[in-house]
């Protein structure tokens, strides 16, 4: 267990492509940090640099109190879970889990004990003598977890470990991984492109875009106070509504519809509001036209037009709406304003 | 799974016919002829033949010369197979690690593949030329008086060397593609699990190459036994004398030089059985043994 510190870590490839711009952040001991972003944002590259599978072009990386820039992956005291499991196909589950320990000259009896404990924890005991090809996707994922757990590392690294699983299993494994991490208290870095995974698992989320950190924060901070329009539209399904608005005389207005008090300079701004921070009802003040109602069982999503701009509203399952004109109002406290040009929160 | 079928019974037979005809004319008919003549003693001048039963085979089992050549063939096969596989594996592992100029490096290594066996043998002749061959010079510089075609061991050494040289590229291509088909993440997992590259190779890479290796083993044994004819022929210059030769070459020497068609046929039949055994071994053991994913 250890804290991890990245100090101006940069990745630039020989062809001049800068995959990660100088990036710094610290991870506390036992913390679960999720790196999230669209594909090609540099999140995997960052993780692979921490693992030692990619060279660090510039900057300093330390795990615990030790600078590990030039330490072999095997000596970094880390364990990694890969997207496609990366199990050794010719080894049994037992050998797959124990292989790392064997290479650290752990006595055979101790390896067996640790493998048994890990297998029990992951419900793999009856599969120990099987080869990976005889296991289902979820079981393979558990073996990969077992391989990580058994090493008792200072740091867990997860590279999109759930993206090969079907939706139901993904949900289940998400909870299992989180529970396991809580129990073991091992510092973890988890890479995913799935914002739901990020929201549900993280102590802290780091949102990356084009090799750059957009925002670092707790899931609630990221969700409710996005630092940029990128974060606002990437996190949340459906994403935050972003409306073209205008500031003048201490108020921000969207055409003839929304109007909220805000201390901003006069000129164009972007107004962000989450779909669930909009209310509907006959007494509300803003007219809105519903085009499509998306039925999701537990709730409904209303897609429509607000003065010519697309807007989505989240309503509870008991609110019956059909396409056509309705009235809505927004919660002014939930509004987030962004600079119209840079997209950064004001 | 549903199988596609033919509407009429004659169409598939018709489509197979050309291939079957070729196999029949160029393989089954000569093979049958060889089996038949192995039971006959043929007049050297072609004036007829007499049935002798198993005499030709019995003669072979009693022949010390045949035993000696069989032993040499086994040794030759083991050496050629081992060294061409080992060298190719080494080169493939090294080439796999090369990033810059990888294509050039690989192409250069594969080039030899295009050299025909007799040409390879001829190049061997040049390299080991008694008066100016660079390899003879090299041998001389370490005090080895190399005499190709005169000294049995020297000739055998040259035969092994040229045969290995000729076969390495084929193995190299297979090993390299085998290495590249090992998932990158499995190697990376090994990188985290084991510090020593030696351990990673023997514990992870090598077992995953085993299917390729088994396949190549059979291919190489077959090569060393049969396809080295051109190399042997060129290096012994058609003058076997005291020189080493393989069983396949002896078939040729006895049959076409010695005009002993019966004895030569008996030898080919023995070799046919050997090939059959190898093929069965490959299908039954190897094909079934290792399959991942």
HADDOCK unambig.tbl for C-alpha pairs under 7 A between the chains (distance, minus, plus):
assign (segid A and resid 73 and name CA) (segid B and resid 191 and name CA) 6.32 0.50 0.50
assign (segid A and resid 73 and name CA) (segid B and resid 192 and name CA) 4.95 0.50 0.50
assign (segid A and resid 74 and name CA) (segid B and resid 191 and name CA) 6.27 0.50 0.50
assign (segid A and resid 74 and name CA) (segid B and resid 192 and name CA) 4.26 0.50 0.50
assign (segid A and resid 74 and name CA) (segid B and resid 193 and name CA) 5.69 0.50 0.50
assign (segid A and resid 74 and name CA) (segid B and resid 194 and name CA) 5.76 0.50 0.50
assign (segid A and resid 74 and name CA) (segid B and resid 195 and name CA) 5.12 0.50 0.50
assign (segid A and resid 86 and name CA) (segid B and resid 185 and name CA) 5.31 0.50 0.50
assign (segid A and resid 86 and name CA) (segid B and resid 186 and name CA) 4.49 0.50 0.50
assign (segid A and resid 86 and name CA) (segid B and resid 189 and name CA) 6.41 0.50 0.50
assign (segid A and resid 87 and name CA) (segid B and resid 186 and name CA) 6.31 0.50 0.50
assign (segid A and resid 88 and name CA) (segid B and resid 186 and name CA) 6.44 0.50 0.50
assign (segid A and resid 89 and name CA) (segid B and resid 292 and name CA) 6.30 0.50 0.50
assign (segid A and resid 89 and name CA) (segid B and resid 293 and name CA) 6.80 0.50 0.50
assign (segid A and resid 90 and name CA) (segid B and resid 207 and name CA) 6.98 0.50 0.50
assign (segid A and resid 99 and name CA) (segid B and resid 193 and name CA) 6.73 0.50 0.50
assign (segid A and resid 100 and name CA) (segid B and resid 193 and name CA) 4.27 0.50 0.50
assign (segid A and resid 100 and name CA) (segid B and resid 194 and name CA) 6.28 0.50 0.50
assign (segid A and resid 103 and name CA) (segid B and resid 194 and name CA) 5.62 0.50 0.50
assign (segid A and resid 133 and name CA) (segid B and resid 293 and name CA) 5.14 0.50 0.50
